[in-house]
Amino acid sequence: MPFYTSPFLLYPSPTAPTVNCHFPRRRGATCPSSSLRRRFTSKVKPFLPLPLHSAKVFRKPILQCSASSLSMSAEESTSTSQGSLLYSRAFWVTESIIAWNVYVGNGSCYLLACKTAALSLTSDGILGEDVKVKLEEDKHGLPENVKEKFPHIKDYRAFNVPPDLDAKPLLKCQLAVATFNSDGRCSDATGLQLPGILDDLFSYNGPLGALYSKQSVSLYLWAPTAQEVYVCIYKEPSGGSPLEVVQLEEFNGVWSTKGPKSWEGCYYVYEVSVYHPSTLRIEKCYANDPYARGLSSDGRRTLLVNLDSDNIKPEGWDKLVDEKHDILSFSDISIYELHIRDFSASDQAVHPEFRGGYLAFTLQDSAGAIHLKKLSNAGITHVHLLPAFQFAGVDDEKENWKSVDPEVLEKFPSDSDEQQALITAIQNDDGYNWGYNPVLWGVPKGSYASNANGTYRAIEFRKMVQALNRFGLRVVLDVVYNHLHGSGPVDDNSVLDKIVPGYYLRRNTDGFIEHSTCVNNTASEHFMVERLIVDDLLHWAVDYKVDGFRFDLMGHIMRRTMVKAKDALCSLTKERDGVDGSSIYIYGEGWDFGEVANNGRGINASQFNIHGTGIGSFNDRIRDAILGGSPFGHPLQQGFVTGLLLQPNGHDHGPEAVAEHMLAESKDHIQVGMAANLRDFVLTNCEGKEVKGSEVLTYGGTPVAYTLCPTETINYVSAHDNETLFDIVSLKTPMEISVEERCRINHLATSIIALAQGIPFFHSGDEILRSKSLDRDSYNSGDWFNRLDFTYSSNNWGVGLPPKEKNEKSWPLFKPRLADPSFKPQKSHIIAAVENFSNLLRIRYSSPLFRLRTANAIQERVRFHNTGPSLVPGVIVMSIEDGHEGVPGLSQLDPIYSYIVVIVNACPTEVSFASPSLQARTLQLHPEQVMSTDEIVKRSTYNASAGCFTVPPRTTSVFVEPRGV
């Protein structure tokens, strides 16, 4: 999903950006035949069409009709000028309260229910109800606990449900509320949203999914609004008739059955008869198990797979926890973001069956494996894998894929639009997608397995994790709990919305699904949604030994859910679970937008809400200050390293004084980020004032800093979203500079991230000058534009104009750059970039002073020089101080170095900086830079008597003070 940037970061006057959507066309949906021969092995409790109570209820004979048999159209039968049943504008929030924003006055209000979904609205009122219950308005309004859970309806009126009404049977019906004037005429009517009462009556912590014993297989499904549930058991992954069809028994909203042990290895599908608010009908939905752990290759049947079985565990799997690289503190983490297919899809040395999949990671001598081991040896600790759960957009049956011959594409000019035309023509039928189209959260994606049927995907995912761990790398899984790809009763990709319609997906006040994340937002504020998220995380941590989780659009998830997830993961133990939960790190995108903005649906996990939890969030402030502008601003707007003021590119940044102030403010933003974006860190700003990080403001007046501890910031300058680092540098810098200079700027940007306090995050390919030919959103751009070459032969620059859909308006900017052969790095540039990146990592891990663990340690030890109105433009000077054994004051953390100075020179010329506070020290250039193949950094000098540093152009120099010198 997009690395959304906070709208207040745009300069000078922000506008709300649009989030890019990464979703392919939906394919036509078909359902299995409903004419199945059923064999009943358990009994269902009888459905009670009427509540058993003594409340004031108006009963009518049950109408034996269905929505499809009504003579009027859906619009005619559900809408009048007095209201509409197409909307669900009322909320049944607790067993005893319905909230509705309607004025009754001297009239009356009623709740109506129909088991067969035959309610219709006419000028005379609602017809077809089985039950009609009078509601009384509560003049005190909604109670505080309801307002807290549903802040978006806090001002609605409260209507009391009779206390002796048995609500549970009614929740299986079509429901509506209606108001009537004193003369008895219907004045308004609408449907009901039910998550509140479902949480109130049916919150459940018992077993769900498939459970295995020595004798049997048991199935449990939470579906409190369903009228009937059957399970169809199949021997094969597709085709054929079911072995048996079993009716499940319901108890308090949970449907269950017990089958023979022979079911294990079979496939199953649920048939759920349930009222669906999107169609206003009782629908017969065919769905996978929300707690599925395996799937058929076409994704339509759930595999009964016991992940505890020894035959799907790689050798040594149960002892893998003891092989994982130690992480003493989350501050020691550094993250490398990688797409599974990108890793090996273009590596011709990898066997075709492994290429682009899980098993490619198990090859010890592939170019990608050698590269990952090199990064691990230099210091990278975690590989963040883009989505690897079951997602839409890529067919798991590889024989259905389409492709374009690379030899054809290579013949076109570097600035041609022919490549993208051929790629986009087949982009929804090839093997590529980032994967932010979740269908089932708990099953590994089948297209990455050698065979999508059976247990292959589970075994091979485990082998991938094991291989990466043995490279010295822990594994982070990118999880997308903020939305689902499918909804409704017939969509092949719909699961949760078929089981409990209207519950799992967040709806607006009219009753329609929210789409601010692009499609089908989920509602973690609902109890069973939150439970499913936490259960799924525990599943991946225990069953697949995943070491961390990155949350896509985390701001759309409630803070409470994130804290509960963190606590649940942390409770895992080696002895009980085979996992050390205390070493599992979680982080995500804390963007605050859409219906959840400003705590619109409860306290959400946004950047400003997540502090104090130890959960990380992406720091877009440091990204935008380093590069300039934002992903949603003008593509030529420059930043600290891309030439703002110092080497203009022709874009209008305003008068020189404005550009100078922008550069100075960008430096302040970067310095706050280098101090782990701590809100209470004190520094001197560009105006010479002593301020806290939270008092350094963005262009929109919002605080830059928001964290309380260093592991709450993920510092980054590029990621899978938007242009690659090399591409954005090539776009924003002047056209006339050399490719060597662009490579140096690429390294300069990376050095700031690598040497900052907090957790550094790198996009795969930052270290090899990766290009996507300027594609700003390559989620569906195929292997061609996403190609990674770990042989270092090419960085993929100039492979054609990027796809038209997301890039066409910038083609006039792109074309002359792509056409110019001098923009393309050579193999020597790429090899040098890898070496320089590795040196940065080795420098970071050469001293614990770069990885301070507490806010207090950072405040005490980190200082920024070259501050105030007389600063040298384009230069950051940071010092980190250590204590000495037996000397009062700071404790000693580093046995090797007692003092470190980092100087970032973004200028195109050599600079000198002197400070009295840095005089008379025994500083020397860091050994890694002394031994580097980078001859330019070796020209960095320090004069102790003057406290003066000289740093070459576009260079980050690190000076250290060894102990005992």
N, C-alpha and C positions, 0 to 999 in steps of 0.2 A: 504494500500500500504506500501511498505517497508520504514522503517526509514533509508533511504539512508544516508550514512555518506560521508562527503566530502573526495575525494580521497587523498587530501594532508594530512589527519590526520593519515594515516597508517605509522607505524614505522618499520624499519628505511627508507626504500625506497618504496614509495607508488606506487600502480598500480590501475588503474581504476576499481572499483568494478562493479559487475553485479547486476542490480536490479532484485529482485525476482518477478516473475509474479504470480498473484493470479487469474487465469482464468481457468475455467473448459472447457471441450470439448464443442464445439458448436454443437447444435442439428440441425438436418435437418430442412430446412425451407420450408414452403408451403405458397401459396398465395390464397386468396379467388378467386373464379371464376370471370373471367372478363365478362362472358356472362350474364350481369345483365340487367334487364328491367329498363330503365331509365325514370324518370318523371322529366321533366325540369321545374323548377319554377323560374329560372333566366337565363339571357342570358350571354354568354361569348362574349367578343369583338373578332372580327375576327383576326386570326393570320396572320400577314403580312409576307409572305415569303421573300419579297425584301424590303430593306430600301428605303424610299421615300426621295430622296435627289438629288442634282445635281453634286455630287462628281464623280470622274472618276471611274466608276464601270463597270466591265465586266460581262454581264449577259448571262447566258445559260439557256435553258429550264430546268425546275425542273424535276429531275429524279424520277420517281415513283418506287422506290425500297427501300429495307431495308437491314440492315446489314445481316440479316439471309438469304437473297435471293442471296447474292453474290456467285459467283462460286468458287472464291479462298478462301483459309483458311484465318482466321483473320490475322495470321502472314504474309502470302503472300500479302494480300491486304493492309496492313498498314505499312509494313517495307520494305525498300530496303537499299542498301549501302549508299544512299543519305540521309537517315533519317528514322524516324519512327513516326507514329501517335499513337503508344502505349505509347509514352512518351508525357509529357506536359512540355516542357523545355522553353517555352516562357510565358510571363506574361503580360496580359492586365491590366496595373496598374492604369490608369485613363482613362477617356473617350477619351482622345486625344493621349495617349502614350502606346505603346507596348514595353516591354523590352525583349531583346533576346541576348544571348551571342553568336553571330554569326558575321562573317565578310562577308560583301557583296561586297566590292571593287567596281568594275565597273559593277557589276550585279544589280539585282533588288530584291525587297522583296514584297510579296503579302500576304494579309489576305484572307482566303477562308472560305466559310460557306455553309453548306448544312442542310436544314430543316429535311430531312429524315435520316440523319447520314449515307450517302452513300459515303463519301469520301474514296478514295482508293489511295494508293501510288504505282506507277509503275516506271519502268526505264525511262518512258517518262514524269514523273511528277505526279501531283495529278489529279485524275479524279473524277467526280461526284459533283463538286461544283455548287451551285445555284448563288453564289455571289463571285466575285473576286475583291479585292480592293488593289490598289497599295499603299505601305507605303514608306515614305521617311525617311532616317536616319537623326537624329538630331546630328550634330557633337559636340554639347555642352554636350551631354550625359544626364543622368537622372537628373531631378531637385532635389533639396535638400529635399523637402517634401516626394518625392518618396523614396529616399535613407533612410530617417529616418523611414519610414513605413516598408520598405523591405530591411533591411541592408544586408541580405544574397545575394542580387542581385545588390548591389550598383555599381558594376563595369560592369554591363551589358550595352550593347548599347541601345540607345533609337531610336524608330521608330515612326514617327508621323502619326497618323490616320487623314485622310482628315477631316477638321473642319465641313463640311456639311454632314458628314455621320451620319445617324440615327442608333446608335449602339444598341439600346434596342431590336429590333426584332432579330438582329443577335445573341444575347446572349441566345436565345432559340434553337440555331442550334448547330450542330457539327462544331467546328471551328478548323482551322489550319493556320499556317503561313509557307511560303515556300520561299526559295531564289533561284534565277536563275542566271546562268552565263550569260555573255554577248552574248553567242551564243544561249541563250534561254533554255538551259538544266537545269533541277532542280538539285541544289547542296545540299540542305538540307531542311528538313521539320519536323514539330513537332506540337503537340497540344498546347492548351493555358490554363493557369490557370487564373481564372476570379475574385477572391476575390477583387482585387483592383478596378476594374471597377464596380463591384456590390456595393461596399461601396460608390463609387463616385456617382452612379446614383440612388441607391435604399435604401440608409440608411433611416430608418423609425422609428418613435417614437410613432405611433398611436396604436390602440388596436390590440391585438393578442390573439388567443385562443377563448374560448367561453365567451360571455357576455350575461347576463340575465336581462330582464326587466319584468314588470308585464304581458306584452302581448306576448313577443317573446324571442327567443334564436338566437343570431347572432354569426356567425363563421368567424374568420379572420385567414388567413394563408399567411405568407411571403414566396413566391416561385417565384422569378422573372425570373428564367430560365425555368419554367414549360410551356408546350404548352397547357395543359388542366388539370383541377382539378375538381373532383367530390367528393361528400361526400355520403357515404352509411350509412343510419340510420337504426339501428336494435333495436328491442324491447328487445331481450334477449342478455345475455352476450356471448353466443356462439350458433352456429347452426342457422338454419332457413334462410329464405330469407329476404333481407332488406325491411323495410316498404316503403322506397322510396330512390331513388338515385337522387341527386340534383347536377346540374352543377353550379359551382361557377363562379362569374364574377370577372375579374381582373381589377384593377386600379393601375398603376405604381408599379407593382410587388407584390401587395397584393391581394389575392383572398378572396372573401367574399360572404356570403349569409345570409338571414334572414329566420328563420323557426318559426313555431308555438310554443307556450309555452308548448305544449304537448311533445315536444322533450326532455324536462328536465326529467332525469331519464332513458333515452334511451342511447344506445351506438352508436358510429360512427367510421368509418374508412375513411381515405382519399385515393382516387385513383389519383395518380399524373403521368401524362405522361411527361417525361422529358429525356433529353439527359444525359446519365451517362458515365463519362470518363473511368470507370473501365471496361465497356463492349463495348464501342464505339457504343452504340445503343440508340435509343429512347426506354426507358423502361416504362412499366406500373407498377408503384410501389404502393404497399398498405402499408400505414403507419398510426401510431397513430399521434395525434396532439402533436407537440413539447411542447405545453403549456397545455398538459393534466393535469387534477386535479383528475382523477379517472380512473380506468381500470377494465376490466373483469379479471376473475381469471386466464385465460390463457394468459393474457397480450396482446391480439391481437386486442382488441377494447377499445376505449376511452369512459369513462363514462361521460355523461353530468350531472355534479354535481355542484350545486351552494353552495359554502362553506359558504355563508352568510345566508343560511337557518337556522332558529331556530331549526329545527328538527335534525340537526346534530351537535348541540352544547351541550356539557354537562351542567348541571345546574351550573350557576355561571360563565360560560366561559367568558362572556363579561366583567366581573369585575375581572378577574384573575390578571390583571396587578397590582391591588392594594394589592394582596395577596403575591406577590413575595418578597422574602427576599431582603432587601435593600443592594445595593452595593455602598458605598460612593466613592470608587476609584477602578479602575482596579487593583491597587496594592494589594487590599484585596482579590483577586480571588485565589482560589486553586482548581485544576481540578482533577477529578477522572474519568478515561477512562473505559468504560464498553460496552460490546457487549450485545445487547438486549436478544438474546437467552441464552447466558451464565448466565444471571442473575437468570433465574428460570428453565432452562431445566432439571436440575438434582434435583430439589426440589420436592420431592414426596408429600409434604404437599400442593402444589399448584394444583388446579383443572386441569386435563389434557387439557381441552380446553384453559386454560389460560397459561399453561406452555410454556415457550420459546417465549411468545408474549407480546404485548403491555399491555394487561389487568393484567398481573402478577404484574405490578407496582402499581395497584390500591388496592392490598390486604394489609391491614394494619399490619397483624400479621404473615406474612410469614417470614422465616429466612432472606431472602434477604432484605425485607422492614425494619425489625428490625436493620439489619446491616447498611443500608443506613442512617437510622435515627441516629444511633450511630455516624457515620462519620460526618453527618451534625451538630450534637450537638457539636462535637469536633472542627469543623471549616471548613470542606470541603464546598465549595460554589457552585460548578458546577459539574454536571455529563455530561461527553462527551460520547455521544452515537455513536458507530461505525455505518457505513452507514445504513440509514433507509428509503432511497428512493427506487424506483423500480430498482432492480438489477438482473442480470442473475446469474445462478448457483444454484438456489433453486427454485423448482417448487412451485408456490403459491397454487396449489391444493394438499393438504396434503395427500390425499388418494393415491397419486402416489409415496410417499416417501418409501424408503427402510431403514431398520435399522438392527443392530446386537444386539442380546440379551446380555445385560451387564453381566448376570450370566455366559454366555459362556466365555466372555472376562476375567472375574475375575478368572477363573480357570487356566489361563496360568501364568507361572513364570513372575516375575517383569522385567526380561531382555529378554523376549521372543520376537521374531519377528512375532508371530502369530497374536497378536492384530492388529498391523498395517496392516497386509495383509488383514484381514477381513474388517477393516475400509476403506482402500483404494479401495477395490473391489466395494464398493457401494458409494464412496465419492461424486460422481457427481449426485447421485440420492437420497441423504438423505436430511435432513432439515437444513444442516449447510453450511454456507459460511460467511466470514467476510463482503462481500458485496461491494468490490471495483471493481464491474463489471457493471457500470451504464448503464441503458437502458433509463429510463426517470427520470430526476432530480426532477420533481415537484410532484410526487405521492408517498405516503407512501408505503413501501413494503408490498405486500399482504400476504406473508407467516407468518408475525407476527400478522396478524389479525385473529379473530375467523372465519371469512368468507371473502374470497378475493373478492367476488362480491359485487356490490352495494356500500353503503356508510360506511360499517363497518370499513374499514381501516382508514378513516378520523375521524370518531367518536372515535375510540379506541386510535388512536395516540393522539388526544386531551386529552382524559382521562389520558393517561400516562403522558403527560406534566403537566397536572393539579395536578396529584398525586405527582409527583416529586417536583413541586413547593411547595406543601403543606407539604412535608418533610423538607422544607427549602432549597431545591436544585434548582438551575437554570439549564437549559438544553442547552447543546451545541450539534449541529448536525454536524457530519462528512460529508463534501461535497466533491464530486469528480468531479470537472469540468475540469480536465486536460486531460481526455480521455473518450471514449465511448466504450462499449463492442462490438457493432455491426457496420458494414459498408456494403456498396454495396446495390444493388437493390432488393435482395431476402432474405437476412438474417432476421429471425424473430426479432432479437434484434436490427436491424438497424432502426433508425427513421430519424434523421437529414440528414443522407447521402442519404436518399430516397427523401427528400423534396427539398433540394438544393444541389445536388451532387457536391463534390469538393470544397464546401465553408466552412463548419463547421469544417472539419478535416484538420489539418496542413499537408502540403505536402512538399516533398523535391524538389530539383531543377530538378529532372526527372519527377515529377508529381505524385509520389507514396506516400502513407500515411506514415507519420513518426510514429515510434513505440517505441521511447525511454522510454515511460512510461509503456511499455509492449504491448500496443495495441491502435491503433486509437487515436493518440494525437489530441486534439482540439486546435483551433487557436483563443485565446482570443484577438489577435491583430486585428481581423476582427470585424467590428462594430456590426453586428447583433449577433455574438457569445458573445461579451462582454455584449450586451444588454440582451440577454437571461440569462446570469449568474446573472446580477444585478436584473433582474425581478424575477428570481427564489429565490434569497435570500430574497427579499422583501415579496414574497409569503409565505415563511416559517416563516418569522418574524411576519407578520401580521395575516395570516390565522391559524398558529399553535403556535404562541407566543413563538417561539424558542428564546433563550437568547444569543446565541453565535454560531459561526461557526468555525470549524477547517478545513482548506483547505489541502486536500491531494496533495502532490507534487506541492505546491504553486509556486515553482520556475519555473514551466512550464506555469504559468499565468503571464500576463504582470503587471508590477507595477501599471500602469495607471488604469487597471481594478480593482485591489485591492483597490486603493485609491477611485475610483469612487464608488465601493461597500460600502466601509466604510462610505463615505459621505452620500450615499443614505440611509443606515441603520440609521445613526445618525440623519437624518432629520425626522424620524418617531416620532410622538407625541401621548401622551395618548389621547388628545382631538380629534384628527382627525383620528388616526389609531388604538387606543386602545393599543398602545405599546409605551414604553419609549425607543426610539432608542439610546439615549445617554448611556444606560446601556448595549448595545449589544457589546460584545467583539469578535474580530476575530483574528485568528492566523493560522499558517500552517507550512508546511515543506518547508524551503527555499533552498533546495538542488539545486545546479547549475550544470546541466549535460545535455547531449544530444544536440539536435540542438539549444536549447535556451541558452546554456552555453556562458558566456562572452557576453551577450546581442546579441546573434546571430540572434534573431528575433525581437529585440527591447529590451528596458529596462525591464527586467523581475523581478519578485518578489523574488529574491534570498536574502540570508542572508545579503549580502553586499549592496544590493540595497534598502532594505525595511526600513532601518533606517530612523528615522525622521517622520514616518507615524503613529506611535503608534500601528502598527500591530505587533503581536508577531510572533516569529519564534523559532523552536525547537533548543536548544543548544546542539548539539552533542559533543561539546568539553568537557563539564563537565561530560557527560555520559562516554565518552571514558577514560577520566583521572581517574575517580572513579573506573571503572571496569577493564580497561586495554585493549589495542589493539583497535579493532573496530569490528563491526559485520561481517566484511569481512576479518579480519586478522586471525591469528592462534587462535583457541579456548582456548588454555592454556596460552596465553599471559596475564600476571597479571597487575593489576593496583594498585591505591593507597590503596583501602580497601581490595583487594583480595590477598595481600601477597607479592607484588613486593618488592624484596630485603629483606623484613622483615621476610617472611616465604615462601621461594621458593617452587615451586611445581614440580621441575625437568625439566621444560621447559628451553631451552637455551635463556636467556635474555642477553647473552654476559658476559664479565668480570664484577666483582663486581662494579668497578668504573662506568661502563656503566649503570648498574641497579640503582646505587645510583643517577646518573644524571637523569635517566628517572623518578625516584620517585620524585626528587626535581622539575623537570619540570611539572610533573603531578600535584603537589601541587600548582604550579603557575597557571596552567590552572583552577584548582578548585577554587582558591582564586579569580581569575578574574570572574568566573561564580558566585561566592557568592556575588560579587559586581555587580550583574545584567548584567555581560558581557558588561559593559560600555567601549566603546573604549577609552574614555578620563580619565578613573579612573586611578589615580596614585598610584603605590605600589612599594615596594622593591622586586626585583625578587631574585631567588636563587643564583645569582652571586653577589648580594649586590648592584645592580644598580637600581636607581629610574627610572621606566618606566611607560608608559601608557599601558592600556589594549591592545591597538592595536599594541603595540610594543612587547608584549609577543607573540611568534610565535609558530605555530604548527610544527610538525616534517617536514612538507613540506615547511616551510617558510612563511606560510600564517598567517595573524593575528588571534589570538584567539577571540578577542573582536570585536564586530561590532554594538552594539546598542547605541542609544542616550538617551534612557529613560528606566527605569526598567521594564515597561510592554511590552517591545519589546523582552524580552527573556522568553522562556518557558524552565525552568530547569527540567530535567528529567533524570532518570537513567534506566528506563525500560518503554516499551510500548507494544502494541499488537504485533508489529513486533519483530523478533528475540526471543531469549530465555527469559523466565521470570527472574526476579531478583534472586529468590531463585535458579533457575536452573543454571544461569551463575555463581553465587557464588559457587555452588556445583561443577561446572566444573573447575573453575580456582583455587580454593583453594586446598591445599595438601589433598590427600585422607585420611591421617591418623588423621586429626583433627576431633573433635566431632561434632555431629549435633547441640549441644548447641552453639558451636563457629560459625557454619555457620548461625544459626539464629541470632546471635549477629551481624555478618557482614552484613546480610540482613538489620537489623535495622540501622546499622551505615551508610550504603549507603543512606537509606531513610532519615536519619537525616540531611545529608548535603543538600539535596533538600528542606526539610521542613524548614530549618532555613536560607536559602540563600535569598538575595534580588532578586526581580523578581517574576515571577509567577511559583509556584511549580505544577508539573504534576505527577500524580501517576497512574500506571496501576492497574486495578482492580485485587486484589489478592496480591499486594505487601505487604499488611498489614496482610495477612493470610498465608504467605510463599508459595504462589501459585506455583505449578509446572505443566508443560505440558509434564513431562517425558522427558525433554531435547529437545523437538521439537523446532527447530529454526524458523519454519514458519508454524503456525498451521491454516492458512487461510481456509483450506479445510480438516482439520483433524477430523472433527466430534465432537460430544459432548464428546466422550470418552477422548480425549487428552485435550480438552478445558474446562473440567469440573471445575466448581466453587462450593465449598461447604461452604455455609454461616452458617451451623450448627457447623463448625469448627472441624468436625470429621476426615477429611482427607484433605491433601493439594494436592493430586493427584500425588504424586511422585511414580515412579516405577510401572506404568501401562503398561509397555512394551516398547520396542525400538520404537522411534518415526518414522513416515512414511519415507519409504525408499527414495522417490524422492528427498527430500531436506536434508536428514540427513545421508544417508548410509555411506558416507566417514568418518563420525565421530563415527560410531557404535563401533569400537574397543575401543574408549575412553569412550563411554557411558556404554557399557555392564558391566564392573566390578563395576561401581558406582551404576547402577540400581539394580544389583544383591545383593549389600551389604545392609542388612536391617538397619544398623546403620545410613544410610543417611536419612531415612524417619522420619520427625518430628512427634511427638505424639500430641494429642489434647491439652495437657498442653502447649506445645511449641507454638501452633497456638493461643491459648487464650492469652498467654503472649505477642505475637507479636501484636495482635490487641490492647491490652492495651498500649503497648509502642508506637505504631503508634498514637493512640489517644492522648497520652501525648504530643507527638511532635506537633500535631496540636494545642492543647490547649496552649502550650508554644508560638507557632507562633502568636496566636491571643491574647495572654496576653499582648502584647505590640505593639504599632504602629511602634516601632523602627525596628521590623523585616520586616516591609512593607512600607519602605520609598517610597515616591511618585515621587521624582525627582532625576535626576542625580546629581544635586548640593547637595542635602541633603545627598546622599550616599557618595559623595566625602568628605564632611565636617565631617561626623559622623562615618564612618566605617574605621577601621584600622586593619591591619594584623600585628601580632607580630611573633616571631619565623621565621624571614626571613633572607636572606643573606646566605653566605657560611657556617656559623657556626650553622645553624639551627639544631634542633632536628629532625631527619628523621621521617616521618609518623605522624607528629603532626601539626594541623592547629589551630592557636589561632586568633580569630576575636573579636574585641571589637566594640561596638556601643554606642556612647555617646549622651546624651540628654542635653539640656540646663536647666536653672532654671528661674522661674518667677522673673522678676525684675532685673536680672543679665545680663549685656551686653554680647554679643556673640551669641551662639546658642539659638534659640527659644526653648521653652519647648513643646514637643509633647506628652510625656507620663506622666500622673499624678501620676503614681505608681512607676516606676523605672527611675532612672537617668543615669544608666550605666549598660551595659550587656557585659558579656564575654562568648563566645562560644569556647569550646575546643574540637576538634575532635582528638581522639587518635586511629589511625589505627594499632598501634603496638599490638603484641600478649602479651605484658607485660605492667605493670603499668609504667607510665612516670610522671616525674616532670618537670615543666617549670617555671622559674622565670624571671621576667622583672621589672626593676626599674620603668618603666612607669605605672606599675600596682600595685605599693606598696601603702600601707596606705589607702586602700579603704574599704568600709563596705560591701564587696561582700559576698553573701551567695548562696547556691545551690537553684535553682529555686524551688518554692513550689511544682510544679507538679512532680518534680523528688524526692523531699523529701517524698512525699506521694505515690510514685510509688510502684508497686509490684516488680520492678526490684531492688533487693538487692545490685547488683553490683554498679549501678550508685550512690547509697547512700554513697559509700566509697570515693567519690570525696571530696577533701578538698581545702581550700584556706588559706594561711598564709599571713596576711596583712603586717606584718613587713618586710617580705622578698619579697612580691609580688609573692609568689610561689604557684602554683597549682599542685595538685597531682590528676591524673585521671586514673581510672582502665583500663585494657586492652579492646580494641575494644569498646570504649565507647565515646559517645558525652555528655559532661557535660555543663550545662548552669548555669552561675552564674549571679545573679542580685544584684543591689544596690538599696534597697528600699529608697524612699524619707523619710526624717525625722529620719533616723537612725544615 
